[in-house]
């Protein structure tokens, strides 16, 4: 019997797997359309926490894999399409800082926003453990979704 190779735990490889799965999840319509979250979940530590600022449509601290699944359900209700471009990784001893450009299309309005996004991620055992997201213009993220 052939064994499956263990996934690469390099922070850039983990994040590439996660972002690629996220784009597919959003394109598939998210939880409302029955999209599978398991590929994204496989990159998350059981004690994962994601921090989103107060000005975005999905604010707060999202704690645990189940809450992150709910977060991404909300995200897929907010955006109908997503592109993650120009990813740059700055890898440290315990995680990674990421600079990227996001192009997102609002499900409610059809309007498109393109902006820089920064993320700081701490990893444990090769999995995403603590995740903070910084938007270039968080207020505009919310405004783009308003009809």
SULBELMO-V274894 format. One record per helix or strand of 3 or more residues. SS is the DSSP state (H for helix, E for strand). FROM is the first residue (numbers start at 1). TO is the last residue. If there is no record, write none. Layout:
ss:SS from:FROM to:TO
ss:SS from:FROM to:TO
//
This chain:
ss:H from:11 to:27
ss:H from:31 to:33
ss:H from:38 to:41
ss:E from:44 to:52
ss:E from:60 to:63
ss:H from:64 to:78
ss:E from:79 to:91
ss:E from:95 to:106
ss:E from:112 to:124
ss:E from:127 to:135
ss:H from:138 to:143
//
